[in-house]
Each structure stands twice: as C-alpha cells, then as structure tokens.
Amino acid sequence: MKDFSPKIIGFMCNWCSYAGADLAGISRIKYAPNLRIIRVLCSGRVDPSIIVTAFEKGADGVLVTGCHPGDCHYISGNYQAERKVENTRKILKKAGVDERRLGLEWISAAEGARFAEVVNEFTELITNLGPLTVDLHKIKAAKEEASDFRLRWLVGREKDMLEKGNVFGEEVTKEDFEILMDNVIETQFVRNSILTALKKEPMSAKELAKKLGVPSDVVVQNLVQLARGQMVQIIEDHPIRYEVIPW
Amino acid sequence: MYVCHCGLNIAAVVDVDATTAYAGTLPGVAVARDISYTCSESGQKAIQKDIEKYNLSRVVVASCSPRMHGDMFMKTCEMGGLNPYLFEMVNIREQCSWVHTDKEEATKKAKDLVRMAVKRAALLLPLEKQKSKVHRSALVVGGGVAGIFSALYLANAGIKTYLLEKTPSIGGHMAQLDKTFPTLDCSLCILSPKMADVGRHEAIELITYADIEDISGYAGNFHIRVRKNPRYVTEDCRLCGTCSEKCPVEVDDEFNVGMKKRKAVYIPFAQAVPNYYVIDPEHCLHLIKGGCKLCEKNCPTDAIDFDQKGEVVEFDVGAVILATGFQLYDASQKKEYGYDVYPNVITNLDFERLVSADGPTHGKVVRPSDNRPPKRIGFIQCVGSRDEKEGAVYCSRVCCMATIKQATMLREKYPEAEIYVYYIDMRTPGKDFEEFYQRSRDQGIVFIRGKPGEISEDKNHDLTIISEDTDSGLLLRNRLDLVVLACGLRPPEEIDDLAKMLHVSRSPDGFIMEAHPKLRPAETAIPGVYVTGCVQFPKDIPDTVAQAGAAAAVAAELLTKDEVELEPVRAFIDEDLCIGCGLCEFLCEYGAVEVGETDEGLKAHIIEVACQGCGVCAASCPKKAITVHHFTEDQLVAQLEGALEAQEGVV
C-alpha cells in the first residue's frame, strides 16, 4: 500500500478556511499534495448529495472545512454543514464507506499552520485507510438517500426540533433525534436501494431481498409503503414483480 | 487559458510550460499561453486582445488566489467585452507552488487544478450585477479619537455623518490621558477643539448616550436602529453645577477610573461634548425609588426633566465605520501582581488620571495607600500582552511608549526618585520615539530586562518585586513604593454584537479583521463596512488618526457614487420543483426567502437584495429546487469530475 496516493477533495469556505489555505501558502508551510480544493462561499453550501457524488466518482476522502463555530461569515452556515456532514457519514456507512473518509474541520483565515496540519493528518488517515472501492449499487442508493426529501427536511429542522419540540409540542432530546434519524436513514436506505434496483429492471420481492441482502419481510413492508407513495407499482404477472413509476 | 509564472513564485516549482501545453489539449481550450506576470498591464492587455481576436467565451487564469486578484481579472474580462462571471481562476501559487517542494507532484496538481477549472468554466453562466441607490450618509460607531476624526473628514467632504457614542460624551480614552508621547503635549488640549468641531458641525449628527439595536442592509443601504437613553437633563443646562452640589449620592467616577467620586447627576469631564449634565439612572435616588429631586428643585434653569423617555431612532446610511476602540486588560486577572489587593499597585490608565491636573489628586502623584509621594517607582511592561497564558500573544504597541512618557513625567516631578522599568523588549518604532526613549535613559530611568514573577506587600503597603535581570543574570529584589502595570489593549466587549450584526470577521486576537493586512487596512471584507483605530488592532494616536482618514476616504469612495453594484451570486428557485415546504425560509439567516401563495400553490421566493449567496438553502432544500448562481451543483460536480478523472498522457 506504500505507493498509494489518495485522491482527496476539499470543499472550503471562501471566508475562513480557503483564506487559511492561502495563508499556509503565504507562510510557505508545506503539506501533502493530494488535496484538490473546491472553493464554495460557505461550508453550508456543500450538499450531501455532492459529497456522495465525490465518492461515487472516485474520491478516497472528502474534507469539508468551514469557519469556527460562532465565526461563520453567514452566521450559522457552518452549523448546517456540521449537521449535514454527520448525517452524510451515517449514509456513507450504510453504503459501506468508512465514515472517517468524510472529514469536517473548522479552520480560520488566520490558521495557515493549522490548515497544513489538518491536511497532513487527513491525508495520512486516508492513506492508511487505503484506496476506496465502492459498491456502485450501494453508492447510488446513498446518493438517492442524500437527495431524499424526508431526510433533508429532518436535517434542516434539527435545531428547531431540539429547541422547540416536534409538531405535537413534545420535547425532543438529542438522543431522541439521533434515534429518529438512524431509523429514517435505515428505512430510507432500504427504500432507495429498492428503487435503485428497480430502476434497472422490475423484480419480485424475493429477488430484491436476495440482491440487497435484506430480509424479505422488510422488503415487502417497504414495497407496500413505496406503492402507497406511488413510487412503485405491481406488474400483474407471475411471479408478481414491481417496477418504478416514472415521474 | 493563461498560466502565470509569477516570476519564479510559481515557475520555480510548477512546470509552467508543461502545464500550459497540457491546458491546450483540454476540450474547449482555444488559446493556452504562459505569461510571466499575468496581473501586469501587459498580461491583462494580452487577455483582452485574445478575447477579441479569438472571440473567447470563457477565460481561465491559473495564477495566485482568487482572493488576491480575482476581482481584478473579472474587471479585465469585463473591459475586454466578456461577462466577468465567465472568468474562472486557478490557485496555483498560494495553494500549490508555495506549499509543495516536489516539482513533479506540484505540476501534476497544477494540471489537475487547471482541468477542474476548465470543466467548471464551460458551465459558467453570464450574470448581471444589479444596481442599487447609495445613501449619501455614514454612521461612525464610537466617539473616541478614531471616530471623531473619521466623522470630521467625512463631514468636511460634505457627507452627512451620524456619530454614535455609548457614553454621555465623546472623547474616548484619549480624553483620559494627561499627555501624549513623544511630544508631551496635553492630550485634551489637542483633542477638545476637535470635539467641539464635531459638536457644532452642520453635517454631523451627534448621538451620545445611545446603543445600536440593529443594523441591516448592505453597502449603500444600511438601515440603522439606535436606542437613545434619556439624560434627564435638557440642553437648557448652563453648567452651573448646583445640581451636582446638592445631589446626595456619591459613586465611583468612570472618567477617573474609580479613583475619584462623582454624583448621580454629573458631567463626565469639564470639556465633555455635548456639554451638559446627565443623570445616572442606576444611582439617582429619584429614579431608583422616587422622592429626592434635589437637583430639580435647585436647578436655576429648569433643565432637569425626569419625564424624559428613551427613544428609538431609525435612519439609513450608505456606509458604516467601526471605531469602537479598546478596553484595557483587566489587571486583576494577573493575580501575582496583586492589583485590586495591594493599594499601591495601579494600572497605566490609573496613572494617567493620577498625574492629570483635573484628576483625583490634581496632578500630584502619590501612593493611594497613604497619599505620600513615592520615592521608588516601578513600571511593569507587557501586563496582559505577549502573554499566551493571558490569551494575548500580540504586542499592544503603545505601552512601551506610554511607560517611557509616564516615567519621564515622574522624573520631572521627582528628580530624586528611583524609577525602574521591567521589560521584555522596549519597542519604540515611530517618529522621534527612539530619541524619546534614549532621553529617558539619560535622565537616569533604569530599564531592567526581565518580567517580574511576583509582587508582595508588607504592613506599610510597601511592595517587593522579585525579578530576574536577564542582562546580568542576577536575581533582583527591589523594594518599591508604587508599581504601575502597563496593561495591554483588548478588543472592546460590545464588538461581539456589532461584528455579528455586520457579519465582519475577527482576527484570532478578537480585533476586527481588515480586508487585506497591507493593501486594505481600513476596510473590512464586508462592502460598505470600514474600520479604524484600536478596534482593528492596538495603535497610537497618529496611526489612529491616519487610519481614520483612510477609512473616511474609502467610505467616501463609495458614498460619492450614485449607485452601487450588488453581487449577483445569489440563490434562485426553480418554482416547478418547489413545493413551498418553507425549510429555506426557516434556515435563511438573512430573511431573504419568503414563502407565499401563488397560482401554483405555495412557493418560495428569493428577496434578491437580502440574499448573501451562502447557499445553505440550496444544500438543504428537500426537493433540490434551489441552487446558487456561480456555485451551481453541476458546476461543483464538474470540478469534482475534473479532479478525479485520470490525466491522460501525463508526467
């Protein structure tokens, strides 16, 4: 593995961490050459589906950096980035990608040395983890998941729910929320895997269970829900197969 | 596609020729050139010529950081007839040649970065800048020397200026100083005429004793909401002082840093502007529990008005200058020096009041414990500065000179006294500063290199300092009558709220960060928001006045325009995809999204002037109905693809 030189994508916010990267340069601090930086205005711009796309396209690691908490140029964009990264890690884990491959660091415009340190540490970590081989089917499902309405809605509302409770006025603790999130990710992942598989070719519940490695009762439950949501429909044939409803 | 050598800055590490040749092979690249200094006039001309000659639809420059010259190259393109948003920049200096030593790796990276940019450039869209009217007026926050001069410069240029001060009078810290270094002229004698100018200037609206409640808007169009606190004394006040004589309440006088008492109805200092009394609502007996009113009963001009209420005033300005100064390091934090415990340990600001003719002792420097003239005096430098443990690595810049000044003044008053200065380094960079320092040495002031570890006190309140003299290597033990702590300067407290309201960045030391450390020292990264004085970093009076002029000049540059251009990098909503869920409206920190009923049901709508383009809404939208101009998902993915594609036939 000695010759392995990882491909790392960095999403850096314009105001703090990209400026920190520039400062590393101005201070002539040397660091590993693997990182390819993509400048965004705010770390909060980094869409989970773009992160998953990076892994799909062959990145071995993705590093998102923003301003320190409380210092965000856009007030709370870095908080949103943190929520997104944490949940994207869960999704990646489902897709068989070690969640450490997605890094999140706060680097200020004044921390050139720290920038170099972070890049070196992250590069070393990814080098040790080795090249990423992704199961294309799973990563596609993860991408669907990252674009999933229910999940994106929950991630966006997390702060509000923790502070004000859910729509029924019940208090929601951080643990409650994590459990809820895990459940949603679990279910949505199965559903997105089903949809991804069915997009290729119609299949029966049994075939799906075999392909996805999920118990067939779970597959059937989710197929029923997907049918109710008009995402899939039954092809009346023998055996009964399902297909995706295009829209 | 242009690859810059930047002299040897890039070319010494990155193979510019190979990178240029490679760029020429990329799809869509019509011209690939290397230029020794792309930012030079000839470099820019070459780009403009090519735009015309080859009818270029995109320009990519690989050189330094877009934070350095991005805006300039956009202008180059615009002048060459290309929409500036069709320009893309590749950072192969700060983020490549300056941080790598391996030429092969660096060149490979440079090629990758070029490919990423070319891919992205193909997807860039032309954007038009919106124009917005500029309010020809400014708000200066803080009425110290920095704010006073900024306001005067602007007002003298014919720009309506609001000068806001939180305390009852302008003047700031400079008004508290007795003399100024290195000329030893009287601080208030040079400041108070300027304060009076502010008070009577037609173009300045002075708002004292007031707090900022809110600032919203953007360059050219800030909306300000200010809460004015009631003074309970009207402008009919003739300064006779009867109210103060009759007032039964005595409290610590802020102007004299608690070394003197004042009444609950008082004037901050004789030369205060505006020049009339004020009632302190926290201590006035009538305002706390009713009754008293001795001041009202005795005022010969009926200037006391207990019915005054605070009021909120709102106004619009085109620019904001931050000039909120500093706060002195709290010496009681440094336990080993015993400030607040030993009466004869004072700060440099305490000393200023002590030595001042209108101070608590009428200018007699005496020991606070027994009012005896001190015979042996020590100054300790770098208290709360250059001290990582105290959270400040930086040098506060003014304390060395302030100490030399104070020691010189002491020498004048007490020719026989022993005066010691304990220092780490004496720093005297400034016009006539070093000469002033040398004179103080000639006057027998003893400078000891070594920072005292501890001060102890005996029952007579005499002090003993133990320190190392690093020049001789000896451990010194000195008995002293009075110790002055040269406290460092810290960012003022209220800057937290102001910085958040204006979205300006702070340096790690907590001071306001300037837009560029060398080339834009009086601007912040936020257009229309400028900075001057110690709130940007500790500095002396001449530097503060110079920066006040710079801030006023850059503010005037904006304010003398009729219109300002607004960044077109904003979110936009695909209404066909939007389901009106309202998450974007909820997440937007700027109130830039509104969900409203349309013919097609609930839809979100972007308020363009309020949108800052951060993209949080876009990254969060459950239906992915929002994207951000210039940072669209397909542009970002194109960069990703560019980065991850294998290079063909490369190194």
Interface residues (C-beta under 8 A of the other chain):
Chain A: K7 I9 N14 W15 C16 Y18 A19 A21 D22 A24 G25 I26 R28 I29 K30 Y31 P33 R36 I37 I38 R39 V40 L41 C42 G44 R45 V46 D47 P48 S49 I50 T53 A54 K57 G58 A59 D71 H73 Y74 I75 S76 G77 Q80 K84 S108 A109 A110 E111 A116 S147 D148 F149 R150 R152 W153 V155 G156 R157 D160
Chain B: S65 P66 R67 M68 N91 R93 E94 Q95 C96 W98 V99 H100 T101 D102 E105 A106 K108 K109 D112 L113 M116 K500 H503 S505 R506 S507 P508 M513 A525 V569 C581 L583 F586 L587 E589 Q612 G613 C614 G615 V616 A618 A619 S620 C621 P622 K623 K624 V628 F631 E633 L636 V637 Q639 L640 E641 A643 L644
